[in-house]
Amino acid sequence: MKTENMKSYKDLDVYNLALSLFYRAHRLSLTLPKYELYELGSQIRRSSDSVATNIVEGYGRKRYKMDFIKFLTYSHASNLETICHLEKLIILYPYLSVDLILLQKEYDILGAKLFSFLGYVENNWNKFE
């Protein structure tokens, strides 16, 4: 990973994947029954949004190693929260399970990428300045 190619958070693969998955999770949540839109539907929309927005906030603080790491950690935690919501939805709404399982697998991949990027930042943070 070369830091000279990172001029914006929009250059980060983890951000682009998180944003893409957020849009998919958001759309899928709107297909839930009306009574669930403001319960689990709202929870998954907020947690999936948090994955992407914490990457952006961390990048904005990239000058400070611990702040960058803190917000990437928040992003990773929100990713896990999103996976947990997906697990619940898979059981509660089996008619959506094919799409939910696919999304869950992609959030698993994102979690691994976030974990790797977090390690990269921990070991190379001064190269961002």
N, CA, C and O atoms as a GROMACS GRO file, in nm:
protein
  516
    1MET      N    1   0.084  -0.117   0.000
    1MET     CA    2   0.000   0.000   0.000
    1MET      C    3   0.089   0.124   0.000
    1MET      O    4   0.170   0.142   0.090
    2LYS      N    5   0.073   0.206  -0.100
    2LYS     CA    6   0.157   0.326  -0.111
    2LYS      C    7   0.079   0.448  -0.067
    2LYS      O    8  -0.031   0.475  -0.117
    3THR      N    9   0.137   0.521   0.027
    3THR     CA   10   0.067   0.636   0.081
    3THR      C   11   0.062   0.754  -0.014
    3THR      O   12  -0.028   0.837  -0.004
    4GLU      N   13   0.156   0.763  -0.107
    4GLU     CA   14   0.154   0.877  -0.198
    4GLU      C   15   0.033   0.872  -0.292
    4GLU      O   16  -0.004   0.974  -0.349
    5ASN      N   17  -0.029   0.756  -0.306
    5ASN     CA   18  -0.149   0.743  -0.389
    5ASN      C   19  -0.276   0.778  -0.312
    5ASN      O   20  -0.384   0.783  -0.370
    6MET      N   21  -0.263   0.802  -0.182
    6MET     CA   22  -0.380   0.831  -0.099
    6MET      C   23  -0.390   0.981  -0.076
    6MET      O   24  -0.333   1.034   0.020
    7LYS      N   25  -0.462   1.048  -0.163
    7LYS     CA   26  -0.480   1.192  -0.150
    7LYS      C   27  -0.611   1.226  -0.081
    7LYS      O   28  -0.634   1.339  -0.040
    8SER      N   29  -0.697   1.126  -0.068
    8SER     CA   30  -0.828   1.144  -0.009
    8SER      C   31  -0.875   1.010   0.048
    8SER      O   32  -0.827   0.905   0.007
    9TYR      N   33  -0.968   1.016   0.140
    9TYR     CA   34  -1.027   0.892   0.191
    9TYR      C   35  -1.095   0.815   0.078
    9TYR      O   36  -1.112   0.694   0.087
   10LYS      N   37  -1.134   0.885  -0.028
   10LYS     CA   38  -1.198   0.820  -0.141
   10LYS      C   39  -1.103   0.728  -0.217
   10LYS      O   40  -1.146   0.649  -0.300
   11ASP      N   41  -0.973   0.739  -0.188
   11ASP     CA   42  -0.874   0.652  -0.249
   11ASP      C   43  -0.856   0.521  -0.172
   11ASP      O   44  -0.783   0.432  -0.216
   12LEU      N   45  -0.921   0.509  -0.058
   12LEU     CA   46  -0.907   0.390   0.026
   12LEU      C   47  -1.005   0.281  -0.017
   12LEU      O   48  -1.125   0.305  -0.026
   13ASP      N   49  -0.953   0.163  -0.044
   13ASP     CA   50  -1.038   0.050  -0.082
   13ASP      C   51  -1.141   0.019   0.028
   13ASP      O   52  -1.256  -0.011  -0.002
   14VAL      N   53  -1.097   0.027   0.154
   14VAL     CA   54  -1.190  -0.005   0.264
   14VAL      C   55  -1.306   0.093   0.267
   14VAL      O   56  -1.419   0.055   0.297
   15TYR      N   57  -1.280   0.218   0.236
   15TYR     CA   58  -1.389   0.317   0.234
   15TYR      C   59  -1.485   0.287   0.119
   15TYR      O   60  -1.607   0.284   0.140
   16ASN      N   61  -1.432   0.264   0.000
   16ASN     CA   62  -1.519   0.240  -0.116
   16ASN      C   63  -1.603   0.114  -0.097
   16ASN      O   64  -1.721   0.111  -0.134
   17LEU      N   65  -1.544   0.010  -0.040
   17LEU     CA   66  -1.620  -0.112  -0.013
   17LEU      C   67  -1.725  -0.087   0.095
   17LEU      O   68  -1.840  -0.130   0.081
   18ALA      N   69  -1.688  -0.017   0.200
   18ALA     CA   70  -1.784   0.013   0.308
   18ALA      C   71  -1.901   0.094   0.256
   18ALA      O   72  -2.016   0.069   0.294
   19LEU      N   73  -1.874   0.192   0.171
   19LEU     CA   74  -1.982   0.275   0.117
   19LEU      C   75  -2.074   0.194   0.025
   19LEU      O   76  -2.196   0.208   0.031
   20SER      N   77  -2.015   0.111  -0.057
   20SER     CA   78  -2.093   0.025  -0.146
   20SER      C   79  -2.182  -0.070  -0.066
   20SER      O   80  -2.300  -0.088  -0.099
   21LEU      N   81  -2.127  -0.130   0.038
   21LEU     CA   82  -2.205  -0.221   0.122
   21LEU      C   83  -2.313  -0.147   0.199
   21LEU      O   84  -2.422  -0.200   0.219
   22PHE      N   85  -2.283  -0.023   0.242
   22PHE     CA   86  -2.385   0.057   0.310
   22PHE      C   87  -2.507   0.076   0.220
   22PHE      O   88  -2.620   0.057   0.264
   23TYR      N   89  -2.484   0.114   0.094
   23TYR     CA   90  -2.596   0.136   0.002
   23TYR      C   91  -2.679   0.008  -0.015
   23TYR      O   92  -2.802   0.014  -0.019
   24ARG      N   93  -2.611  -0.104  -0.024
   24ARG     CA   94  -2.683  -0.231  -0.039
   24ARG      C   95  -2.761  -0.266   0.087
   24ARG      O   96  -2.876  -0.309   0.080
   25ALA      N   97  -2.697  -0.248   0.204
   25ALA     CA   98  -2.766  -0.278   0.331
   25ALA      C   99  -2.885  -0.185   0.349
   25ALA      O  100  -2.991  -0.228   0.394
   26HIS      N  101  -2.868  -0.060   0.314
   26HIS     CA  102  -2.976   0.038   0.327
   26HIS      C  103  -3.096  -0.004   0.241
   26HIS      O  104  -3.209  -0.010   0.289
   27ARG      N  105  -3.070  -0.032   0.113
   27ARG     CA  106  -3.178  -0.072   0.023
   27ARG      C  107  -3.247  -0.199   0.072
   27ARG      O  108  -3.369  -0.209   0.070
   28LEU      N  109  -3.167  -0.296   0.115
   28LEU     CA  110  -3.223  -0.422   0.162
   28LEU      C  111  -3.307  -0.400   0.288
   28LEU      O  112  -3.411  -0.464   0.305
   29SER      N  113  -3.263  -0.312   0.376
   29SER     CA  114  -3.338  -0.287   0.499
   29SER      C  115  -3.476  -0.228   0.470
   29SER      O  116  -3.569  -0.248   0.548
   30LEU      N  117  -3.488  -0.158   0.360
   30LEU     CA  118  -3.616  -0.097   0.325
   30LEU      C  119  -3.717  -0.198   0.272
   30LEU      O  120  -3.834  -0.165   0.252
   31THR      N  121  -3.673  -0.322   0.249
   31THR     CA  122  -3.765  -0.428   0.206
   31THR      C  123  -3.821  -0.506   0.325
   31THR      O  124  -3.903  -0.596   0.308
   32LEU      N  125  -3.776  -0.472   0.444
   32LEU     CA  126  -3.828  -0.538   0.564
   32LEU      C  127  -3.973  -0.497   0.588
   32LEU      O  128  -4.019  -0.395   0.538
   33PRO      N  129  -4.045  -0.579   0.665
   33PRO     CA  130  -4.183  -0.540   0.698
   33PRO      C  131  -4.186  -0.403   0.766
   33PRO      O  132  -4.091  -0.363   0.834
   34LYS      N  133  -4.295  -0.332   0.748
   34LYS     CA  134  -4.308  -0.194   0.796
   34LYS      C  135  -4.274  -0.183   0.946
   34LYS      O  136  -4.205  -0.089   0.986
   35TYR      N  137  -4.320  -0.277   1.026
   35TYR     CA  138  -4.295  -0.271   1.171
   35TYR      C  139  -4.147  -0.289   1.205
   35TYR      O  140  -4.106  -0.255   1.315
   36GLU      N  141  -4.067  -0.342   1.112
   36GLU     CA  142  -3.925  -0.365   1.137
   36GLU      C  143  -3.838  -0.250   1.085
   36GLU      O  144  -3.720  -0.241   1.120
   37LEU      N  145  -3.896  -0.164   1.002
   37LEU     CA  146  -3.818  -0.053   0.944
   37LEU      C  147  -3.754   0.034   1.051
   37LEU      O  148  -3.644   0.085   1.031
   38TYR      N  149  -3.822   0.053   1.164
   38TYR     CA  150  -3.772   0.143   1.267
   38TYR      C  151  -3.708   0.069   1.383
   38TYR      O  152  -3.668   0.130   1.482
   39GLU      N  153  -3.698  -0.060   1.371
   39GLU     CA  154  -3.631  -0.142   1.472
   39GLU      C  155  -3.498  -0.190   1.414
   39GLU      O  156  -3.403  -0.113   1.402
   40LEU      N  157  -3.492  -0.317   1.378
   40LEU     CA  158  -3.368  -0.371   1.322
   40LEU      C  159  -3.329  -0.302   1.192
   40LEU      O  160  -3.210  -0.289   1.162
   41GLY      N  161  -3.426  -0.259   1.114
   41GLY     CA  162  -3.395  -0.188   0.990
   41GLY      C  163  -3.315  -0.062   1.018
   41GLY      O  164  -3.216  -0.034   0.950
   42SER      N  165  -3.359   0.013   1.117
   42SER     CA  166  -3.288   0.135   1.155
   42SER      C  167  -3.150   0.103   1.211
   42SER      O  168  -3.053   0.172   1.182
   43GLN      N  169  -3.142   0.000   1.292
   43GLN     CA  170  -3.014  -0.039   1.352
   43GLN      C  171  -2.911  -0.073   1.245
   43GLN      O  172  -2.796  -0.029   1.252
   44ILE      N  173  -2.952  -0.151   1.146
   44ILE     CA  174  -2.855  -0.192   1.043
   44ILE      C  175  -2.818  -0.074   0.953
   44ILE      O  176  -2.704  -0.064   0.907
   45ARG      N  177  -2.912   0.016   0.930
   45ARG     CA  178  -2.878   0.135   0.850
   45ARG      C  179  -2.774   0.220   0.924
   45ARG      O  180  -2.680   0.269   0.863
   46ARG      N  181  -2.792   0.237   1.054
   46ARG     CA  182  -2.698   0.320   1.130
   46ARG      C  183  -2.562   0.253   1.146
   46ARG      O  184  -2.459   0.319   1.132
   47SER      N  185  -2.560   0.122   1.176
   47SER     CA  186  -2.430   0.056   1.194
   47SER      C  187  -2.352   0.047   1.062
   47SER      O  188  -2.230   0.066   1.061
   48SER      N  189  -2.422   0.019   0.952
   48SER     CA  190  -2.351   0.010   0.824
   48SER      C  191  -2.301   0.148   0.780
   48SER      O  192  -2.194   0.158   0.719
   49ASP      N  193  -2.377   0.253   0.810
   49ASP     CA  194  -2.332   0.388   0.780
   49ASP      C  195  -2.209   0.423   0.863
   49ASP      O  196  -2.117   0.488   0.815
   50SER      N  197  -2.208   0.379   0.988
   50SER     CA  198  -2.098   0.408   1.079
   50SER      C  199  -1.966   0.346   1.032
   50SER      O  200  -1.859   0.403   1.057
   51VAL      N  201  -1.972   0.234   0.965
   51VAL     CA  202  -1.850   0.171   0.913
   51VAL      C  203  -1.778   0.270   0.820
   51VAL      O  204  -1.659   0.296   0.835
   52ALA      N  205  -1.852   0.324   0.725
   52ALA     CA  206  -1.792   0.417   0.627
   52ALA      C  207  -1.757   0.552   0.690
   52ALA      O  208  -1.648   0.604   0.666
   53THR      N  209  -1.846   0.607   0.770
   53THR     CA  210  -1.820   0.742   0.823
   53THR      C  211  -1.705   0.745   0.922
   53THR      O  212  -1.636   0.847   0.932
   54ASN      N  213  -1.682   0.638   0.994
   54ASN     CA  214  -1.567   0.634   1.085
   54ASN      C  215  -1.435   0.624   1.009
   54ASN      O  216  -1.333   0.674   1.057
   55ILE      N  217  -1.435   0.561   0.894
   55ILE     CA  218  -1.315   0.560   0.810
   55ILE      C  219  -1.284   0.704   0.766
   55ILE      O  220  -1.169   0.747   0.770
   56VAL      N  221  -1.388   0.777   0.725
   56VAL     CA  222  -1.370   0.915   0.681
   56VAL      C  223  -1.318   1.002   0.796
   56VAL      O  224  -1.224   1.079   0.779
   57GLU      N  225  -1.380   0.989   0.913
   57GLU     CA  226  -1.335   1.071   1.026
   57GLU      C  227  -1.192   1.036   1.067
   57GLU      O  228  -1.113   1.125   1.097
   58GLY      N  229  -1.160   0.909   1.068
   58GLY     CA  230  -1.023   0.868   1.100
   58GLY      C  231  -0.923   0.923   1.000
   58GLY      O  232  -0.816   0.970   1.037
   59TYR      N  233  -0.959   0.917   0.872
   59TYR     CA  234  -0.870   0.970   0.769
   59TYR      C  235  -0.850   1.120   0.790
   59TYR      O  236  -0.740   1.172   0.770
   60GLY      N  237  -0.955   1.189   0.829
   60GLY     CA  238  -0.944   1.332   0.855
   60GLY      C  239  -0.851   1.364   0.970
   60GLY      O  240  -0.801   1.476   0.982
   61ARG      N  241  -0.827   1.266   1.056
   61ARG     CA  242  -0.738   1.284   1.170
   61ARG      C  243  -0.608   1.204   1.153
   61ARG      O  244  -0.538   1.177   1.251
   62LYS      N  245  -0.577   1.168   1.030
   62LYS     CA  246  -0.464   1.078   1.004
   62LYS      C  247  -0.330   1.132   1.051
   62LYS      O  248  -0.234   1.056   1.068
   63ARG      N  249  -0.323   1.259   1.073
   63ARG     CA  250  -0.199   1.320   1.121
   63ARG      C  251  -0.165   1.270   1.262
   63ARG      O  252  -0.049   1.267   1.302
   64TYR      N  253  -0.268   1.231   1.336
   64TYR     CA  254  -0.251   1.184   1.473
   64TYR      C  255  -0.276   1.034   1.478
   64TYR      O  256  -0.390   0.988   1.468
   65LYS      N  257  -0.170   0.959   1.493
   65LYS     CA  258  -0.175   0.813   1.486
   65LYS      C  259  -0.288   0.754   1.570
   65LYS      O  260  -0.367   0.673   1.521
   66MET      N  261  -0.296   0.795   1.696
   66MET     CA  262  -0.394   0.733   1.785
   66MET      C  263  -0.538   0.767   1.745
   66MET      O  264  -0.627   0.684   1.762
   67ASP      N  265  -0.561   0.886   1.694
   67ASP     CA  266  -0.696   0.920   1.646
   67ASP      C  267  -0.734   0.837   1.524
   67ASP      O  268  -0.845   0.784   1.516
   68PHE      N  269  -0.641   0.824   1.431
   68PHE     CA  270  -0.667   0.744   1.312
   68PHE      C  271  -0.699   0.601   1.352
   68PHE      O  272  -0.797   0.543   1.305
   69ILE      N  273  -0.619   0.544   1.439
   69ILE     CA  274  -0.641   0.407   1.486
   69ILE      C  275  -0.775   0.396   1.560
   69ILE      O  276  -0.848   0.299   1.540
   70LYS      N  277  -0.805   0.494   1.643
   70LYS     CA  278  -0.931   0.491   1.720
   70LYS      C  279  -1.052   0.484   1.626
   70LYS      O  280  -1.142   0.403   1.646
   71PHE      N  281  -1.054   0.568   1.524
   71PHE     CA  282  -1.170   0.570   1.435
   71PHE      C  283  -1.174   0.448   1.344
   71PHE      O  284  -1.283   0.403   1.307
   72LEU      N  285  -1.059   0.395   1.306
   72LEU     CA  286  -1.060   0.269   1.231
   72LEU      C  287  -1.110   0.154   1.319
   72LEU      O  288  -1.176   0.062   1.271
   73THR      N  289  -1.078   0.160   1.448
   73THR     CA  290  -1.129   0.060   1.542
   73THR      C  291  -1.280   0.073   1.556
   73THR      O  292  -1.350  -0.028   1.560
   74TYR      N  293  -1.331   0.194   1.563
   74TYR     CA  294  -1.476   0.216   1.566
   74TYR      C  295  -1.541   0.160   1.440
   74TYR      O  296  -1.648   0.098   1.446
   75SER      N  297  -1.477   0.183   1.326
   75SER     CA  298  -1.530   0.132   1.200
   75SER      C  299  -1.536  -0.020   1.203
   75SER      O  300  -1.636  -0.080   1.162
   76HIS      N  301  -1.430  -0.082   1.251
   76HIS     CA  302  -1.427  -0.228   1.260
   76HIS      C  303  -1.536  -0.279   1.354
   76HIS      O  304  -1.602  -0.379   1.325
   77ALA      N  305  -1.556  -0.210   1.466
   77ALA     CA  306  -1.661  -0.250   1.562
   77ALA      C  307  -1.800  -0.234   1.500
   77ALA      O  308  -1.886  -0.319   1.520
   78SER      N  309  -1.821  -0.128   1.425
   78SER     CA  310  -1.950  -0.109   1.357
   78SER      C  311  -1.972  -0.216   1.251
   78SER      O  312  -2.085  -0.258   1.226
   79ASN      N  313  -1.863  -0.259   1.188
   79ASN     CA  314  -1.872  -0.368   1.091
   79ASN      C  315  -1.920  -0.496   1.160
   79ASN      O  316  -2.007  -0.566   1.108
   80LEU      N  317  -1.864  -0.525   1.276
   80LEU     CA  318  -1.909  -0.643   1.352
   80LEU      C  319  -2.054  -0.629   1.395
   80LEU      O  320  -2.130  -0.726   1.392
   81GLU      N  321  -2.094  -0.509   1.435
   81GLU     CA  322  -2.233  -0.485   1.473
   81GLU      C  323  -2.326  -0.510   1.355
   81GLU      O  324  -2.433  -0.569   1.370
   82THR      N  325  -2.285  -0.466   1.238
   82THR     CA  326  -2.366  -0.487   1.117
   82THR      C  327  -2.380  -0.636   1.088
   82THR      O  328  -2.489  -0.682   1.052
   83ILE      N  329  -2.273  -0.710   1.102
   83ILE     CA  330  -2.278  -0.855   1.081
   83ILE      C  331  -2.375  -0.920   1.180
   83ILE      O  332  -2.452  -1.009   1.142
   84CYS      N  333  -2.373  -0.875   1.304
   84CYS     CA  334  -2.466  -0.926   1.405
   84CYS      C  335  -2.612  -0.899   1.365
   84CYS      O  336  -2.697  -0.987   1.378
   85HIS      N  337  -2.640  -0.778   1.317
   85HIS     CA  338  -2.776  -0.746   1.272
   85HIS      C  339  -2.816  -0.834   1.154
   85HIS      O  340  -2.930  -0.880   1.146
   86LEU      N  341  -2.722  -0.857   1.063
   86LEU     CA  342  -2.752  -0.944   0.949
   86LEU      C  343  -2.784  -1.086   0.995
   86LEU      O  344  -2.875  -1.149   0.942
   87GLU      N  345  -2.709  -1.136   1.094
   87GLU     CA  346  -2.736  -1.270   1.148
   87GLU      C  347  -2.878  -1.280   1.202
   87GLU      O  348  -2.946  -1.379   1.179
   88LYS      N  349  -2.922  -1.177   1.272
   88LYS     CA  350  -3.059  -1.176   1.326
   88LYS      C  351  -3.162  -1.173   1.214
   88LYS      O  352  -3.262  -1.245   1.218
   89LEU      N  353  -3.136  -1.089   1.114
   89LEU     CA  354  -3.231  -1.077   1.004
   89LEU      C  355  -3.241  -1.206   0.923
   89LEU      O  356  -3.349  -1.240   0.874
   90ILE      N  357  -3.131  -1.278   0.909
   90ILE     CA  358  -3.132  -1.406   0.836
   90ILE      C  359  -3.229  -1.504   0.902
   90ILE      O  360  -3.303  -1.575   0.834
   91ILE      N  361  -3.227  -1.508   1.034
   91ILE     CA  362  -3.317  -1.600   1.107
   91ILE      C  363  -3.461  -1.548   1.105
   91ILE      O  364  -3.554  -1.626   1.085
   92LEU      N  365  -3.479  -1.419   1.124
   92LEU     CA  366  -3.613  -1.363   1.134
   92LEU      C  367  -3.687  -1.355   1.001
   92LEU      O  368  -3.809  -1.365   0.996
   93TYR      N  369  -3.613  -1.336   0.892
   93TYR     CA  370  -3.674  -1.316   0.760
   93TYR      C  371  -3.609  -1.408   0.657
   93TYR      O  372  -3.534  -1.363   0.570
   94PRO      N  373  -3.639  -1.538   0.667
   94PRO     CA  374  -3.574  -1.634   0.576
   94PRO      C  375  -3.599  -1.606   0.428
   94PRO      O  376  -3.519  -1.647   0.344
   95TYR      N  377  -3.707  -1.539   0.395
   95TYR     CA  378  -3.733  -1.509   0.253
   95TYR      C  379  -3.630  -1.410   0.196
   95TYR      O  380  -3.620  -1.394   0.074
   96LEU      N  381  -3.555  -1.342   0.283
   96LEU     CA  382  -3.448  -1.252   0.240
   96LEU      C  383  -3.308  -1.312   0.261
   96LEU      O  384  -3.207  -1.247   0.237
   97SER      N  385  -3.305  -1.437   0.306
   97SER     CA  386  -3.178  -1.495   0.351
   97SER      C  387  -3.070  -1.502   0.244
   97SER      O  388  -2.952  -1.486   0.276
   98VAL      N  389  -3.105  -1.526   0.119
   98VAL     CA  390  -3.003  -1.534   0.014
   98VAL      C  391  -2.926  -1.402   0.005
   98VAL      O  392  -2.803  -1.401   0.005
   99ASP      N  393  -2.999  -1.291  -0.003
   99ASP     CA  394  -2.935  -1.159  -0.012
   99ASP      C  395  -2.862  -1.124   0.118
   99ASP      O  396  -2.753  -1.067   0.114
  100LEU      N  397  -2.923  -1.158   0.231
  100LEU     CA  398  -2.862  -1.127   0.361
  100LEU      C  399  -2.733  -1.205   0.384
  100LEU      O  400  -2.636  -1.149   0.434
  101ILE      N  401  -2.731  -1.331   0.347
  101ILE     CA  402  -2.611  -1.414   0.364
  101ILE      C  403  -2.498  -1.362   0.275
  101ILE      O  404  -2.383  -1.355   0.318
  102LEU      N  405  -2.531  -1.325   0.151
  102LEU     CA  406  -2.430  -1.269   0.062
  102LEU      C  407  -2.372  -1.140   0.119
  102LEU      O  408  -2.251  -1.119   0.118
  103LEU      N  409  -2.459  -1.054   0.170
  103LEU     CA  410  -2.414  -0.929   0.230
  103LEU      C  411  -2.328  -0.955   0.353
  103LEU      O  412  -2.228  -0.888   0.375
  104GLN      N  413  -2.369  -1.052   0.432
  104GLN     CA  414  -2.292  -1.088   0.552
  104GLN      C  415  -2.150  -1.134   0.514
  104GLN      O  416  -2.053  -1.096   0.579
  105LYS      N  417  -2.139  -1.214   0.411
  105LYS     CA  418  -2.007  -1.261   0.365
  105LYS      C  419  -1.921  -1.143   0.320
  105LYS      O  420  -1.801  -1.140   0.345
  106GLU      N  421  -1.983  -1.048   0.253
  106GLU     CA  422  -1.907  -0.932   0.207
  106GLU      C  423  -1.866  -0.842   0.323
  106GLU      O  424  -1.759  -0.780   0.319
  107TYR      N  425  -1.949  -0.834   0.426
  107TYR     CA  426  -1.908  -0.760   0.546
  107TYR      C  427  -1.796  -0.834   0.620
  107TYR      O  428  -1.712  -0.770   0.682
  108ASP      N  429  -1.795  -0.966   0.613
  108ASP     CA  430  -1.682  -1.043   0.670
  108ASP      C  431  -1.552  -1.008   0.597
  108ASP      O  432  -1.448  -0.988   0.661
  109ILE      N  433  -1.559  -1.000   0.466
  109ILE     CA  434  -1.441  -0.962   0.386
  109ILE      C  435  -1.396  -0.821   0.422
  109ILE      O  436  -1.277  -0.795   0.439
  110LEU      N  437  -1.494  -0.729   0.433
  110LEU     CA  438  -1.460  -0.592   0.471
  110LEU      C  439  -1.394  -0.589   0.608
  110LEU      O  440  -1.298  -0.515   0.628
  111GLY      N  441  -1.445  -0.668   0.702
  111GLY     CA  442  -1.385  -0.673   0.835
  111GLY      C  443  -1.239  -0.714   0.830
  111GLY      O  444  -1.156  -0.657   0.900
  112ALA      N  445  -1.208  -0.813   0.749
  112ALA     CA  446  -1.068  -0.857   0.734
  112ALA      C  447  -0.982  -0.746   0.673
  112ALA      O  448  -0.868  -0.725   0.714
  113LYS      N  449  -1.038  -0.677   0.573
  113LYS     CA  450  -0.963  -0.567   0.510
  113LYS      C  451  -0.942  -0.452   0.609
  113LYS      O  452  -0.834  -0.392   0.612
  114LEU      N  453  -1.043  -0.421   0.687
  114LEU     CA  454  -1.029  -0.316   0.789
  114LEU      C  455  -0.922  -0.353   0.890
  114LEU      O  456  -0.840  -0.270   0.929
  115PHE      N  457  -0.922  -0.479   0.932
  115PHE     CA  458  -0.823  -0.526   1.028
  115PHE      C  459  -0.682  -0.512   0.971
  115PHE      O  460  -0.590  -0.469   1.040
  116SER      N  461  -0.666  -0.550   0.844
  116SER     CA  462  -0.535  -0.537   0.778
  116SER      C  463  -0.493  -0.391   0.765
  116SER      O  464  -0.378  -0.356   0.789
  117PHE      N  465  -0.589  -0.306   0.726
  117PHE     CA  466  -0.557  -0.164   0.710
  117PHE      C  467  -0.522  -0.102   0.846
  117PHE      O  468  -0.432  -0.018   0.854
  118LEU      N  469  -0.591  -0.143   0.949
  118LEU     CA  470  -0.560  -0.096   1.084
  118LEU      C  471  -0.416  -0.131   1.121
  118LEU      O  472  -0.344  -0.047   1.176
  119GLY      N  473  -0.374  -0.252   1.092
  119GLY     CA  474  -0.235  -0.293   1.116
  119GLY      C  475  -0.137  -0.212   1.034
  119GLY      O  476  -0.030  -0.174   1.082
  120TYR      N  477  -0.174  -0.184   0.910
  120TYR     CA  478  -0.088  -0.102   0.824
  120TYR      C  479  -0.070   0.037   0.885
  120TYR      O  480   0.041   0.088   0.891
  121VAL      N  481  -0.180   0.097   0.930
  121VAL     CA  482  -0.172   0.230   0.990
  121VAL      C  483  -0.089   0.226   1.118
  121VAL      O  484  -0.008   0.315   1.142
  122GLU      N  485  -0.108   0.122   1.200
  122GLU     CA  486  -0.031   0.110   1.324
  122GLU      C  487   0.119   0.106   1.296
  122GLU      O  488   0.197   0.160   1.374
  123ASN      N  489   0.158   0.042   1.188
  123ASN     CA  490   0.301   0.025   1.157
  123ASN      C  491   0.359   0.131   1.066
  123ASN      O  492   0.481   0.144   1.057
  124ASN      N  493   0.274   0.207   0.997
  124ASN     CA  494   0.323   0.302   0.897
  124ASN      C  495   0.262   0.440   0.907
  124ASN      O  496   0.267   0.517   0.811
  125TRP      N  497   0.205   0.472   1.018
  125TRP     CA  498   0.128   0.597   1.031
  125TRP      C  499   0.207   0.722   0.997
  125TRP      O  500   0.149   0.817   0.944
  126ASN      N  501   0.336   0.726   1.025
  126ASN     CA  502   0.415   0.847   0.998
  126ASN      C  503   0.435   0.872   0.849
  126ASN      O  504   0.476   0.981   0.810
  127LYS      N  505   0.408   0.775   0.766
  127LYS     CA  506   0.422   0.792   0.622
  127LYS      C  507   0.304   0.870   0.563
  127LYS      O  508   0.308   0.910   0.447
  128PHE      N  509   0.202   0.892   0.644
  128PHE     CA  510   0.085   0.965   0.596
  128PHE      C  511   0.108   1.116   0.601
  128PHE      O  512   0.031   1.192   0.543
  129GLU      N  513   0.211   1.160   0.669
  129GLU     CA  514   0.233   1.304   0.686
  129GLU      C  515   0.312   1.362   0.571
  129GLU      O  516   0.339   1.482   0.569
   0.00000   0.00000   0.00000
